Amino acid sequence: MNTITVSAPGNLMLFGEHAVVYSRPCLVTAVDQRMKATVEVLDTEEFQLEAPDVKVTGYKKSIKALGQGDIPKGAKFVEIALKNIAEKRQLVTGLKITTNSEFSSQFGFGSSSASTVCTIKAVSELLGLNLSQKDIFDLAYKTVLDIQGKGSGFDVAAAVYGGILHFITGGAFIEPLGVTALPLIVGYTGVKADTVTLINQVKSTSETYPEIIEKIYNTIEDIVLIAKDALLAQDWQRVGELMNMNQGFLSALGVSTKKLEEMIYAVRDAGGYGAKLSGAGGGDCIIALSPDDKRKAVADAITQADGEVIQTMANAEGVRIES
Ligand code: MEV
């Protein structure tokens, strides 16, 4: 075998963002928009990358120089993933990697973690490294931390395992939930958020008000655990109400924005059960739940609030071989 194509899903945070960076749980779903990576064995000792979605074309260097020199932003996750594999198992051959995404890297669906997981899974299969799902998670999470310095790894877990997960920081606990349906409505703000900036902003607030922020994290943990039961019971009204509560605490952490709030209130006014921002905040997407007969009104309300409704299905399959 000289070539392999794998795909991994994007993800949306359902409950627990920010608190999950500090040893609390979260709930995350993999979504059916996928990242694809094709890896080919080369007969030169080169690493080549084509990632047109993030404006990387014709990028090449020696596999001995992985991680060295100036690395374009769009090449970082794939290159450092490969470097981390090479540190564990010697790479004796050059590789050409081509990535293609079904979703914009602007949405905050976790394109970086999905491309990292794709790279590791594809190289593992192609070179017979036999990496388990947990090995892939560990290597991909290390890659994210090497680049960003921060992050809980929830997005990496969603890309590897798929489904809807109860996840605790760093993969200390990863439990797939048997939730089969989750009729989410997703609205994009049109604003790209920078996760690390927002994590740092919340950290600085928590240094000013440690006793308050700790209590907020603890309450978010309670919301996550109650929401898990509500999800398992498919009690969408309760899940929606808990979304609203979680949103209140995200607002208190300072990561909501006027645009996010306008979209969230539009959903609530149109008869939705509830809505919240999803991810780091500052922009990216909102998620909402609504009764079936209000879905159209809710979607229209998001559009009227100047958001873009993104058609997406929750509970998608984790990383898989395509061909
Ligand atoms: C970002 O999508 C979610 C955060 O909780 C960061 C993380 O968990 O890595 C803010």
Residues whose N, C-alpha, C, O or C-beta is under 5 A from the ligand:
A	BS01	MEV	E17 H18 V20 V21 G151 S152 G153 T195 G279 A280
